[in-house]
Amino acid sequence: MNQHLVSIVLPVYNGARFLCQSVDSILSQTYTNFELIIVDDCSTDETPGIIEEYARKDRRVRTIRHSQNQYLPQALNTGFDAAKGVFFTWTSDDNIYKPNAIKHLVDVLVQRHDVDLVYGNESIIDDAGHVIEKSNAIASIGSPEEIPILSCLGGYFLFRSQVYFDVGGYESKWFLVEDWHFWLKSYNAGKKFVRTEDNHYLYRDNTTSLSMTKAREVQERCLELSLENLRKHKSKYTNEIAMRAYLKCVGFAYRLNDKKAGVACLDLAQEINKDALSWLKPEIVEWLEEG
């Protein structure tokens, strides 16, 4: 077995409800050479006691606690700055790894020296842990070339530690979309992404998660990030990818009911392809044309 140390960062803020399920899924991995770094972002619920108990029982668990709430991007940086592994990943306090999850990802990076980051599929579960279908998600798992269009990586991924240091970690400016911003930085820097069809991860559609409680803000940040990225890096992409990225921005504007932004983004898409309107869903076209 290839025993390369994996650093798994688990940031948590008041996540006591599902934390044990998440941690148990990590400690039950068939690939055992890992360190679990739990970063408590100044929780006020039962989270600190839960973390302490796990750290006492398993020497692979390391803990760091912020003295004040610093939000997810900084919690991730705190964890990775303390990490010792050659491979990095992070997970959420309400998500679950299947037993062979880490092993499958490690195998790819060990066998493929040209690959910087590997990611796979995931299943969505509800609060009770039942697998569900969700057709209206902001993003879905896609191919690497779609990274400029949407955050097409889910929660099941592993990357070489050097990627983190090369691109500069996570940025507080992009709170709520810090993961997509990190993938964009890595992709624009020429890092090689590979998708595997393996599905060893359960992503919880948690009604109290940030993506749910701040859904409108997430849409706003997605629109802002995508437009800034296109302004800086559009020349690196094919015309089709750039056009589709602008059309995705139209979709963000539609969800926000910001017609001015939607029309502006469509204009940018049509500068690339005059038939861009035909790529949009009928309901979005109707929304753009009404009034």
BALOBA-1460 file (C-alpha; in Angstrom, 3 decimals):
// residues 291
<rec num="1" residu="m" x="0.000" y="0.000" z="0.000"/>
<rec num="2" residu="n" x="1.221" y="3.489" z="-0.834"/>
<rec num="3" residu="q" x="1.504" y="5.273" z="2.485"/>
<rec num="4" residu="h" x="1.637" y="8.970" z="1.690"/>
<rec num="5" residu="l" x="0.460" y="11.157" z="4.568"/>
<rec num="6" residu="v" x="-2.897" y="12.804" z="3.861"/>
<rec num="7" residu="s" x="-3.922" y="15.929" z="5.762"/>
<rec num="8" residu="i" x="-7.690" y="16.232" z="6.166"/>
<rec num="9" residu="v" x="-8.858" y="19.597" z="7.466"/>
<rec num="10" residu="l" x="-12.290" y="19.740" z="9.055"/>
<rec num="11" residu="p" x="-13.412" y="23.306" z="9.824"/>
<rec num="12" residu="v" x="-16.388" y="23.520" z="12.146"/>
<rec num="13" residu="y" x="-18.521" y="26.214" z="13.715"/>
<rec num="14" residu="n" x="-21.395" y="25.081" z="15.936"/>
<rec num="15" residu="g" x="-21.579" y="21.812" z="14.041"/>
<rec num="16" residu="a" x="-22.312" y="19.462" z="16.937"/>
<rec num="17" residu="r" x="-25.433" y="18.033" z="15.287"/>
<rec num="18" residu="f" x="-23.616" y="16.048" z="12.596"/>
<rec num="19" residu="l" x="-19.965" y="16.318" z="13.646"/>
<rec num="20" residu="c" x="-19.663" y="12.787" z="15.032"/>
<rec num="21" residu="q" x="-20.921" y="11.277" z="11.778"/>
<rec num="22" residu="s" x="-18.345" y="13.237" z="9.804"/>
<rec num="23" residu="v" x="-15.426" y="12.419" z="12.097"/>
<rec num="24" residu="d" x="-16.396" y="8.747" z="12.408"/>
<rec num="25" residu="s" x="-16.411" y="8.434" z="8.615"/>
<rec num="26" residu="i" x="-12.852" y="9.786" z="8.508"/>
<rec num="27" residu="l" x="-11.529" y="7.593" z="11.293"/>
<rec num="28" residu="s" x="-13.078" y="4.565" z="9.562"/>
<rec num="29" residu="q" x="-11.120" y="5.049" z="6.330"/>
<rec num="30" residu="t" x="-9.376" y="1.978" z="4.925"/>
<rec num="31" residu="y" x="-6.456" y="4.284" z="4.101"/>
<rec num="32" residu="t" x="-5.108" y="4.939" z="7.571"/>
<rec num="33" residu="n" x="-2.070" y="7.165" z="7.078"/>
<rec num="34" residu="f" x="-3.743" y="10.501" z="7.604"/>
<rec num="35" residu="e" x="-3.935" y="13.337" z="10.076"/>
<rec num="36" residu="l" x="-7.279" y="14.908" z="10.840"/>
<rec num="37" residu="i" x="-6.966" y="18.584" z="11.732"/>
<rec num="38" residu="i" x="-10.202" y="19.871" z="13.244"/>
<rec num="39" residu="v" x="-10.334" y="23.663" z="13.288"/>
<rec num="40" residu="d" x="-12.964" y="24.911" z="15.727"/>
<rec num="41" residu="d" x="-13.906" y="28.407" z="14.598"/>
<rec num="42" residu="c" x="-14.910" y="29.493" z="18.110"/>
<rec num="43" residu="s" x="-17.991" y="27.294" z="18.466"/>
<rec num="44" residu="t" x="-20.448" y="28.010" z="21.273"/>
<rec num="45" residu="d" x="-22.343" y="24.700" z="21.218"/>
<rec num="46" residu="e" x="-21.161" y="21.215" z="22.259"/>
<rec num="47" residu="t" x="-18.561" y="21.105" z="19.468"/>
<rec num="48" residu="p" x="-15.444" y="21.714" z="21.670"/>
<rec num="49" residu="g" x="-16.264" y="18.795" z="23.961"/>
<rec num="50" residu="i" x="-16.870" y="16.468" z="21.032"/>
<rec num="51" residu="i" x="-13.551" y="17.417" z="19.468"/>
<rec num="52" residu="e" x="-11.688" y="16.951" z="22.744"/>
<rec num="53" residu="e" x="-13.067" y="13.444" z="23.135"/>
<rec num="54" residu="y" x="-11.961" y="12.394" z="19.649"/>
<rec num="55" residu="a" x="-8.486" y="13.872" z="20.138"/>
<rec num="56" residu="r" x="-8.136" y="11.955" z="23.374"/>
<rec num="57" residu="k" x="-9.030" y="8.648" z="21.744"/>
<rec num="58" residu="d" x="-7.123" y="8.853" z="18.430"/>
<rec num="59" residu="r" x="-3.628" y="10.283" z="18.029"/>
<rec num="60" residu="r" x="-4.314" y="11.089" z="14.364"/>
<rec num="61" residu="v" x="-6.736" y="13.814" z="15.444"/>
<rec num="62" residu="r" x="-5.202" y="17.250" z="15.914"/>
<rec num="63" residu="t" x="-7.205" y="20.228" z="17.126"/>
<rec num="64" residu="i" x="-6.926" y="23.979" z="16.718"/>
<rec num="65" residu="r" x="-9.391" y="26.476" z="18.165"/>
<rec num="66" residu="h" x="-9.832" y="30.076" z="17.064"/>
<rec num="67" residu="s" x="-10.345" y="32.537" z="19.912"/>
<rec num="68" residu="q" x="-12.884" y="34.358" z="17.759"/>
<rec num="69" residu="n" x="-14.981" y="33.386" z="14.760"/>
<rec num="70" residu="q" x="-12.913" y="33.998" z="11.622"/>
<rec num="71" residu="y" x="-15.126" y="32.281" z="9.007"/>
<rec num="72" residu="l" x="-14.447" y="29.406" z="6.662"/>
<rec num="73" residu="p" x="-11.598" y="30.707" z="4.453"/>
<rec num="74" residu="q" x="-9.386" y="31.503" z="7.442"/>
<rec num="75" residu="a" x="-10.334" y="28.267" z="9.205"/>
<rec num="76" residu="l" x="-9.132" y="26.364" z="6.135"/>
<rec num="77" residu="n" x="-5.881" y="28.318" z="6.026"/>
<rec num="78" residu="t" x="-5.317" y="27.701" z="9.730"/>
<rec num="79" residu="g" x="-5.680" y="23.985" z="9.156"/>
<rec num="80" residu="f" x="-3.556" y="23.695" z="6.046"/>
<rec num="81" residu="d" x="-0.823" y="25.954" z="7.399"/>
<rec num="82" residu="a" x="-0.434" y="23.427" z="10.222"/>
<rec num="83" residu="a" x="-0.670" y="20.367" z="7.953"/>
<rec num="84" residu="k" x="2.209" y="17.945" z="7.453"/>
<rec num="85" residu="g" x="0.834" y="15.799" z="4.636"/>
<rec num="86" residu="v" x="1.913" y="15.513" z="1.020"/>
<rec num="87" residu="f" x="-1.737" y="15.404" z="-0.030"/>
<rec num="88" residu="f" x="-4.445" y="17.806" z="1.195"/>
<rec num="89" residu="t" x="-8.211" y="17.740" z="1.359"/>
<rec num="90" residu="w" x="-10.961" y="19.187" z="3.510"/>
<rec num="91" residu="t" x="-14.476" y="18.217" z="4.387"/>
<rec num="92" residu="s" x="-17.458" y="19.691" z="6.201"/>
<rec num="93" residu="d" x="-18.844" y="18.779" z="9.603"/>
<rec num="94" residu="d" x="-22.081" y="17.473" z="8.066"/>
<rec num="95" residu="n" x="-20.700" y="15.415" z="5.171"/>
<rec num="96" residu="i" x="-19.626" y="11.773" z="5.157"/>
<rec num="97" residu="y" x="-16.826" y="9.800" z="3.505"/>
<rec num="98" residu="k" x="-17.460" y="6.225" z="2.447"/>
<rec num="99" residu="p" x="-14.772" y="3.812" z="3.781"/>
<rec num="100" residu="n" x="-12.599" y="3.661" z="0.631"/>
<rec num="101" residu="a" x="-12.869" y="7.350" z="-0.246"/>
<rec num="102" residu="i" x="-9.357" y="8.527" z="0.596"/>
<rec num="103" residu="k" x="-7.695" y="5.362" z="-0.741"/>
<rec num="104" residu="h" x="-9.188" y="5.831" z="-4.209"/>
<rec num="105" residu="l" x="-8.026" y="9.442" z="-4.424"/>
<rec num="106" residu="v" x="-4.532" y="8.671" z="-3.122"/>
<rec num="107" residu="d" x="-4.147" y="5.883" z="-5.664"/>
<rec num="108" residu="v" x="-4.738" y="8.329" z="-8.517"/>
<rec num="109" residu="l" x="-2.180" y="10.891" z="-7.312"/>
<rec num="110" residu="v" x="0.408" y="8.202" z="-6.602"/>
<rec num="111" residu="q" x="-0.029" y="6.631" z="-10.038"/>
<rec num="112" residu="r" x="-0.404" y="9.870" z="-11.999"/>
<rec num="113" residu="h" x="2.536" y="12.160" z="-11.295"/>
<rec num="114" residu="d" x="1.251" y="14.639" z="-13.886"/>
<rec num="115" residu="v" x="-1.966" y="15.235" z="-11.936"/>
<rec num="116" residu="d" x="-2.188" y="17.961" z="-9.293"/>
<rec num="117" residu="l" x="-5.772" y="17.435" z="-8.163"/>
<rec num="118" residu="v" x="-8.228" y="14.562" z="-8.423"/>
<rec num="119" residu="y" x="-11.937" y="14.716" z="-7.688"/>
<rec num="120" residu="g" x="-14.912" y="12.416" z="-7.967"/>
<rec num="121" residu="n" x="-18.661" y="12.148" z="-7.759"/>
<rec num="122" residu="e" x="-20.859" y="12.423" z="-4.707"/>
<rec num="123" residu="s" x="-24.367" y="11.578" z="-3.571"/>
<rec num="124" residu="i" x="-26.621" y="14.139" z="-1.919"/>
<rec num="125" residu="i" x="-28.261" y="13.165" z="1.346"/>
<rec num="126" residu="d" x="-30.893" y="14.851" z="3.485"/>
<rec num="127" residu="d" x="-30.733" y="15.618" z="7.203"/>
<rec num="128" residu="a" x="-31.707" y="12.023" z="7.979"/>
<rec num="129" residu="g" x="-28.931" y="10.611" z="5.783"/>
<rec num="130" residu="h" x="-31.183" y="9.420" z="2.961"/>
<rec num="131" residu="v" x="-29.896" y="9.807" z="-0.604"/>
<rec num="132" residu="i" x="-31.999" y="12.335" z="-2.531"/>
<rec num="133" residu="e" x="-32.150" y="13.876" z="-5.983"/>
<rec num="134" residu="k" x="-31.652" y="17.612" z="-6.321"/>
<rec num="135" residu="s" x="-32.097" y="19.175" z="-9.729"/>
<rec num="136" residu="n" x="-31.847" y="22.854" z="-8.749"/>
<rec num="137" residu="a" x="-28.343" y="22.882" z="-7.270"/>
<rec num="138" residu="i" x="-26.190" y="25.931" z="-7.997"/>
<rec num="139" residu="a" x="-23.407" y="23.670" z="-9.228"/>
<rec num="140" residu="s" x="-22.934" y="20.035" z="-10.141"/>
<rec num="141" residu="i" x="-19.952" y="17.763" z="-10.718"/>
<rec num="142" residu="g" x="-18.506" y="18.483" z="-14.152"/>
<rec num="143" residu="s" x="-15.381" y="18.109" z="-16.253"/>
<rec num="144" residu="p" x="-12.212" y="20.098" z="-15.459"/>
<rec num="145" residu="e" x="-12.588" y="22.439" z="-18.439"/>
<rec num="146" residu="e" x="-15.874" y="23.641" z="-16.914"/>
<rec num="147" residu="i" x="-14.196" y="25.131" z="-13.831"/>
<rec num="148" residu="p" x="-14.345" y="28.675" z="-15.318"/>
<rec num="149" residu="i" x="-18.109" y="28.203" z="-15.781"/>
<rec num="150" residu="l" x="-19.158" y="26.954" z="-12.362"/>
<rec num="151" residu="s" x="-17.819" y="25.313" z="-9.229"/>
<rec num="152" residu="c" x="-17.970" y="21.844" z="-10.733"/>
<rec num="153" residu="l" x="-16.027" y="20.098" z="-7.970"/>
<rec num="154" residu="g" x="-18.023" y="18.833" z="-5.036"/>
<rec num="155" residu="g" x="-16.724" y="17.788" z="-1.631"/>
<rec num="156" residu="y" x="-14.772" y="14.711" z="-2.779"/>
<rec num="157" residu="f" x="-11.261" y="15.729" z="-3.844"/>
<rec num="158" residu="l" x="-7.563" y="15.480" z="-3.031"/>
<rec num="159" residu="f" x="-4.699" y="17.703" z="-4.142"/>
<rec num="160" residu="r" x="-0.953" y="17.863" z="-3.766"/>
<rec num="161" residu="s" x="0.077" y="20.100" z="-0.891"/>
<rec num="162" residu="q" x="2.198" y="22.207" z="-3.239"/>
<rec num="163" residu="v" x="-0.955" y="23.423" z="-4.976"/>
<rec num="164" residu="y" x="-2.056" y="25.151" z="-1.786"/>
<rec num="165" residu="f" x="1.276" y="26.909" z="-1.338"/>
<rec num="166" residu="d" x="1.657" y="27.788" z="-5.027"/>
<rec num="167" residu="v" x="-1.697" y="29.572" z="-5.336"/>
<rec num="168" residu="g" x="-1.796" y="31.118" z="-1.869"/>
<rec num="169" residu="g" x="-4.548" y="29.341" z="0.013"/>
<rec num="170" residu="y" x="-8.105" y="30.544" z="0.561"/>
<rec num="171" residu="e" x="-9.106" y="34.216" z="0.527"/>
<rec num="172" residu="s" x="-11.463" y="35.792" z="3.049"/>
<rec num="173" residu="k" x="-12.631" y="38.218" z="0.362"/>
<rec num="174" residu="w" x="-14.415" y="35.333" z="-1.288"/>
<rec num="175" residu="f" x="-16.252" y="33.959" z="1.741"/>
<rec num="176" residu="l" x="-19.176" y="31.766" z="0.597"/>
<rec num="177" residu="v" x="-17.441" y="30.975" z="-2.712"/>
<rec num="178" residu="e" x="-13.926" y="30.390" z="-1.346"/>
<rec num="179" residu="d" x="-13.819" y="26.860" z="-2.740"/>
<rec num="180" residu="w" x="-14.640" y="27.912" z="-6.320"/>
<rec num="181" residu="h" x="-12.149" y="30.772" z="-6.076"/>
<rec num="182" residu="f" x="-9.449" y="28.303" z="-4.979"/>
<rec num="183" residu="w" x="-10.242" y="26.001" z="-7.897"/>
<rec num="184" residu="l" x="-10.165" y="28.947" z="-10.301"/>
<rec num="185" residu="k" x="-6.792" y="30.098" z="-8.996"/>
<rec num="186" residu="s" x="-5.417" y="26.599" z="-9.370"/>
<rec num="187" residu="y" x="-6.893" y="26.081" z="-12.838"/>
<rec num="188" residu="n" x="-5.673" y="29.466" z="-14.084"/>
<rec num="189" residu="a" x="-2.197" y="28.663" z="-12.719"/>
<rec num="190" residu="g" x="-2.069" y="25.608" z="-14.974"/>
<rec num="191" residu="k" x="-2.641" y="22.922" z="-12.343"/>
<rec num="192" residu="k" x="-3.884" y="19.674" z="-13.831"/>
<rec num="193" residu="f" x="-7.294" y="18.442" z="-12.648"/>
<rec num="194" residu="v" x="-8.577" y="14.925" z="-13.259"/>
<rec num="195" residu="r" x="-12.067" y="13.648" z="-12.592"/>
<rec num="196" residu="t" x="-12.703" y="10.065" z="-11.530"/>
<rec num="197" residu="e" x="-16.098" y="8.426" z="-11.804"/>
<rec num="198" residu="d" x="-15.766" y="7.013" z="-8.271"/>
<rec num="199" residu="n" x="-18.514" y="8.027" z="-5.853"/>
<rec num="200" residu="h" x="-17.344" y="7.708" z="-2.257"/>
<rec num="201" residu="y" x="-18.782" y="10.849" z="-0.654"/>
<rec num="202" residu="l" x="-22.118" y="11.861" z="0.838"/>
<rec num="203" residu="y" x="-22.866" y="15.579" z="0.662"/>
<rec num="204" residu="r" x="-25.584" y="16.656" z="3.083"/>
<rec num="205" residu="d" x="-28.201" y="19.089" z="1.835"/>
<rec num="206" residu="n" x="-28.385" y="20.566" z="5.316"/>
<rec num="207" residu="t" x="-31.071" y="23.169" z="5.926"/>
<rec num="208" residu="t" x="-28.760" y="25.018" z="8.338"/>
<rec num="209" residu="s" x="-25.651" y="25.056" z="6.121"/>
<rec num="210" residu="l" x="-24.190" y="28.300" z="4.784"/>
<rec num="211" residu="s" x="-25.180" y="27.444" z="1.224"/>
<rec num="212" residu="m" x="-28.797" y="27.125" z="2.345"/>
<rec num="213" residu="t" x="-29.108" y="29.934" z="4.900"/>
<rec num="214" residu="k" x="-27.232" y="32.416" z="2.702"/>
<rec num="215" residu="a" x="-28.486" y="31.198" z="-0.683"/>
<rec num="216" residu="r" x="-29.000" y="34.682" z="-2.159"/>
<rec num="217" residu="e" x="-25.587" y="35.872" z="-1.006"/>
<rec num="218" residu="v" x="-24.011" y="32.779" z="-2.556"/>
<rec num="219" residu="q" x="-25.634" y="33.651" z="-5.900"/>
<rec num="220" residu="e" x="-24.407" y="37.238" z="-5.622"/>
<rec num="221" residu="r" x="-20.859" y="36.111" z="-4.848"/>
<rec num="222" residu="c" x="-20.902" y="33.575" z="-7.688"/>
<rec num="223" residu="l" x="-21.885" y="36.314" z="-10.136"/>
<rec num="224" residu="e" x="-19.245" y="38.681" z="-8.796"/>
<rec num="225" residu="l" x="-16.488" y="36.065" z="-8.814"/>
<rec num="226" residu="s" x="-17.284" y="34.782" z="-12.285"/>
<rec num="227" residu="l" x="-17.279" y="38.241" z="-13.851"/>
<rec num="228" residu="e" x="-14.019" y="39.180" z="-12.151"/>
<rec num="229" residu="n" x="-12.402" y="35.937" z="-13.252"/>
<rec num="230" residu="l" x="-13.535" y="36.423" z="-16.853"/>
<rec num="231" residu="r" x="-12.258" y="39.983" z="-16.865"/>
<rec num="232" residu="k" x="-8.811" y="38.781" z="-15.811"/>
<rec num="233" residu="h" x="-8.516" y="35.391" z="-17.466"/>
<rec num="234" residu="k" x="-10.942" y="35.121" z="-20.404"/>
<rec num="235" residu="s" x="-8.054" y="34.948" z="-22.869"/>
<rec num="236" residu="k" x="-6.980" y="31.623" z="-21.348"/>
<rec num="237" residu="y" x="-10.256" y="29.931" z="-22.264"/>
<rec num="238" residu="t" x="-11.817" y="28.767" z="-25.510"/>
<rec num="239" residu="n" x="-14.571" y="30.927" z="-26.948"/>
<rec num="240" residu="e" x="-17.175" y="28.322" z="-26.048"/>
<rec num="241" residu="i" x="-16.084" y="28.122" z="-22.407"/>
<rec num="242" residu="a" x="-16.012" y="31.928" z="-22.101"/>
<rec num="243" residu="m" x="-19.451" y="32.225" z="-23.696"/>
<rec num="244" residu="r" x="-20.910" y="29.539" z="-21.434"/>
<rec num="245" residu="a" x="-19.376" y="31.265" z="-18.410"/>
<rec num="246" residu="y" x="-21.113" y="34.531" z="-19.329"/>
<rec num="247" residu="l" x="-24.366" y="32.624" z="-19.853"/>
<rec num="248" residu="k" x="-23.953" y="31.050" z="-16.425"/>
<rec num="249" residu="c" x="-23.730" y="34.610" z="-15.112"/>
<rec num="250" residu="v" x="-27.046" y="35.278" z="-16.827"/>
<rec num="251" residu="g" x="-28.395" y="32.349" z="-14.823"/>
<rec num="252" residu="f" x="-27.074" y="33.801" z="-11.573"/>
<rec num="253" residu="a" x="-28.707" y="37.137" z="-12.443"/>
<rec num="254" residu="y" x="-31.973" y="35.331" z="-13.208"/>
<rec num="255" residu="r" x="-32.013" y="33.715" z="-9.779"/>
<rec num="256" residu="l" x="-31.341" y="37.133" z="-8.261"/>
<rec num="257" residu="n" x="-33.973" y="38.751" z="-10.508"/>
<rec num="258" residu="d" x="-31.341" y="41.290" z="-11.573"/>
<rec num="259" residu="k" x="-32.338" y="41.906" z="-15.181"/>
<rec num="260" residu="k" x="-29.783" y="44.652" z="-15.734"/>
<rec num="261" residu="a" x="-26.958" y="42.266" z="-14.865"/>
<rec num="262" residu="g" x="-28.572" y="39.512" z="-16.903"/>
<rec num="263" residu="v" x="-28.772" y="41.648" z="-20.044"/>
<rec num="264" residu="a" x="-25.197" y="42.872" z="-19.581"/>
<rec num="265" residu="c" x="-23.908" y="39.312" z="-19.247"/>
<rec num="266" residu="l" x="-25.870" y="38.203" z="-22.301"/>
<rec num="267" residu="d" x="-24.344" y="41.067" z="-24.303"/>
<rec num="268" residu="l" x="-20.871" y="39.812" z="-23.332"/>
<rec num="269" residu="a" x="-21.792" y="36.285" z="-24.374"/>
<rec num="270" residu="q" x="-23.147" y="37.528" z="-27.713"/>
<rec num="271" residu="e" x="-19.907" y="39.372" z="-28.408"/>
<rec num="272" residu="i" x="-18.350" y="35.903" z="-28.535"/>
<rec num="273" residu="n" x="-21.227" y="34.099" z="-30.237"/>
<rec num="274" residu="k" x="-24.145" y="35.999" z="-31.762"/>
<rec num="275" residu="d" x="-26.349" y="32.920" z="-31.230"/>
<rec num="276" residu="a" x="-25.661" y="32.761" z="-27.478"/>
<rec num="277" residu="l" x="-29.311" y="33.455" z="-26.633"/>
<rec num="278" residu="s" x="-30.275" y="30.080" z="-28.102"/>
<rec num="279" residu="w" x="-28.176" y="28.348" z="-25.432"/>
<rec num="280" residu="l" x="-30.359" y="29.665" z="-22.613"/>
<rec num="281" residu="k" x="-33.370" y="27.930" z="-21.077"/>
<rec num="282" residu="p" x="-36.719" y="29.220" z="-22.416"/>
<rec num="283" residu="e" x="-37.784" y="30.628" z="-19.048"/>
<rec num="284" residu="i" x="-34.607" y="32.726" z="-18.840"/>
<rec num="285" residu="v" x="-35.074" y="33.995" z="-22.392"/>
<rec num="286" residu="e" x="-38.653" y="34.966" z="-21.538"/>
<rec num="287" residu="w" x="-37.465" y="36.750" z="-18.401"/>
<rec num="288" residu="l" x="-34.877" y="38.710" z="-20.385"/>
<rec num="289" residu="e" x="-37.346" y="39.720" z="-23.065"/>
<rec num="290" residu="e" x="-40.332" y="40.662" z="-20.912"/>
<rec num="291" residu="g" x="-40.971" y="44.319" z="-20.111"/>
